[in-house]
Amino acid sequence: MYDPLVSSGPGTGAAYPDSYWSDTAGPPPVDDGPVCADQEVEVAIIGAGYTGLSAAYHLAAEQGIEAIVLEANATGWGCSGRNGGFALKAGGRLSYQKMIKRYGEPTARGMFNEIYDGLARVRGLIQDHNIDCDQQDDGHLWVAHRPRMMQVIESEARFLKQNFDYEVDILSADELRQQHFNSDEAHGAMRFRHGFGVHPLKLAYGYHRMARAAGVKIHTSSPVQQWLREGDRHLLLTPGGVVKAKKVIVATNGYTAPGLHPKLKSRTFPVLSNVIVTRPLNAKELQATNFVSSDVITDTRTLRFYYRKLPGNRILIGGRSAITGADACNPVHNENLLRALRSKFSALGNLSFDYQWGGWVCVTFDDIPHISQAEDDGSVLYALGYGGSGVSFAVQAGMRLAEKVAGITAGHDLPVLSTQLPKFPFAPFRRIGQRALYHYYFARDEKR
Ligand SMILES: Cc1cc2nc3c(=O)[nH]c(=O)nc-3n(C[C@H](O)[C@H](O)[C@H](O)COP(=O)(O)OP(=O)(O)OC[C@H]3O[C@@H](n4cnc5c(N)ncnc54)[C@H](O)[C@@H]3O)c2cc1C
């Protein structure tokens, strides 16, 4: 598997992973093919995931600015076509409690609203553009995987009410069993009323069509292999020609190679997440688990598992995976997910999986995304580092990038919108630290 820390780029025209999503998304939308001649543009966007497509759409539709998208492989080939399809009220990894400690209450409230807007934006775009993405009903369950975690859940519910006047529902283990599913490892839950499941690749295809309808050109199989400067122009070298742009947006997230731009080196940390999708549950299994819920579900582990019942009664479950791309295909990572599923639902002891795949989540040193401009060069913009929560926030980030390109700065004073990506100290040792943290968190999560 492509490993962004050791490879020079994500390839050219690589096929989609053999995922449940690529198998069920239907044919990819029409695009503009690879770059086949030199061209000049106002704005070039690198990466055709949610961020790049949203930036391109909002530039064209709301700011009247011409943009082209350069994608190494195909639309949604990165995380946007591989994720669990949880559109959550989330963005980055920093908890609101930590946010208040670091930035103060008004900033945390601003961030809460920004994240909320992100989810509303996704919902609005799906509706306004009739995006067929198997959107499910709202509901996100945060399930206590140990009895003691109910205290954490109850305290978080009080915190959300007190600080943001945000209401959630608390469900007992019995209510969870009756209304959602019967799991051996569910001791109650917090239920967010906002957040829903989607087919992530169909969603990416929908954004692609929406951007092209607004006049955007999307060049697939067009990796940026070198990035030079000529006066005030950026020269992006692709196999089929040079794209000259006044401004460049980097929307490569966890797939960013270290050599792409010097100002981004050692500022992102790609972390693998792995997913399996089971065969469809039969009537007996559905009855034994009472799995009636279409809510998206996460558990209270720090190394959390995320799972949901898909339309068609398959279960998707995802979680942490290998440290390196070289180890990504080790079957042990799928076995871990199957074991986790079986310990949640002992009635599913015979369940097998039909699909597995993985992808690179983008983590930042300060645990928040950064939608910003490169140090000393305002013509290089980026939005990176959603930390596994980008389905809704990447779309908000794309809209904010479009505003920045257009010179709109009102409402851009939050740290996510006004500060640059910090460098990781001791960057070459990131994976050693990750391995140690995985051991520590695993022991803490599984403690009874
Ligand atoms: C397994 C998994 C499960 C996840 N589940 C969820 C979830 O349920 N909910 C949630 O909110 N988030 C989830 N995420 C995270 C979410 O998918 C991402 O945050 C989001 O999709 C990021 O979108 P993006 O457009 O910024 O990047 P991506 O979708 O990763 O797109 C980056 C693109 O850049 C291209 N690229 C890279 N380098 C170059 C280059 N040099 N030239 C041209 N193109 C280039 C890549 O080919 C890629 O297509 C998950 C991630 C993974 C991996």
The ligand as a Gaussian input file, in Angstrom:
#p B3LYP/6-31G(d) Opt

LIG

0 1
 C      -10.750000       3.985000       6.791000
 C      -11.188000       5.397000       7.050000
 C      -12.404000       5.636000       7.666000
 C      -12.822000       6.944000       7.921000
 N      -14.077000       7.146000       8.414000
 C      -14.536000       8.401000       8.597000
 C      -15.878000       8.618000       8.989000
 O      -16.664000       7.680000       9.097000
 N      -16.271000       9.893000       9.237000
 C      -15.428000      10.957000       9.067000
 O      -15.832000      12.101000       9.321000
 N      -14.174000      10.779000       8.591000
 C      -13.715000       9.543000       8.329000
 N      -12.462000       9.342000       7.812000
 C      -11.682000      10.530000       7.420000
 C      -12.244000      11.194000       6.139000
 O      -12.477000      10.207000       5.173000
 C      -11.236000      12.224000       5.636000
 O      -10.989000      13.167000       6.663000
 C      -11.712000      12.984000       4.405000
 O      -12.204000      12.118000       3.419000
 C      -10.550000      13.802000       3.848000
 O      -10.902000      14.282000       2.578000
 P       -9.828000      15.052000       1.716000
 O      -10.498000      15.497000       0.469000
 O       -9.172000      16.117000       2.522000
 O       -8.677000      13.984000       1.405000
 P       -8.726000      12.649000       0.544000
 O      -10.103000      12.186000       0.298000
 O       -7.787000      11.687000       1.183000
 O       -8.171000      13.094000      -0.868000
 C       -6.804000      13.393000      -1.097000
 C       -6.539000      13.131000      -2.575000
 O       -5.293000      13.755000      -2.925000
 C       -4.724000      13.000000      -3.977000
 N       -3.310000      13.338000      -4.065000
 C       -2.336000      13.150000      -3.132000
 N       -1.151000      13.607000      -3.616000
 C       -1.391000      14.099000      -4.854000
 C       -0.561000      14.712000      -5.844000
 N        0.747000      14.913000      -5.654000
 N       -1.141000      15.092000      -7.002000
 C       -2.484000      14.910000      -7.218000
 N       -3.301000      14.323000      -6.330000
 C       -2.766000      13.941000      -5.150000
 C       -4.995000      11.558000      -3.538000
 O       -4.918000      10.660000      -4.641000
 C       -6.393000      11.649000      -2.915000
 O       -7.410000      11.258000      -3.817000
 C      -11.993000       8.051000       7.560000
 C      -10.767000       7.808000       6.952000
 C      -10.369000       6.493000       6.687000
 C       -9.055000       6.248000       6.018000

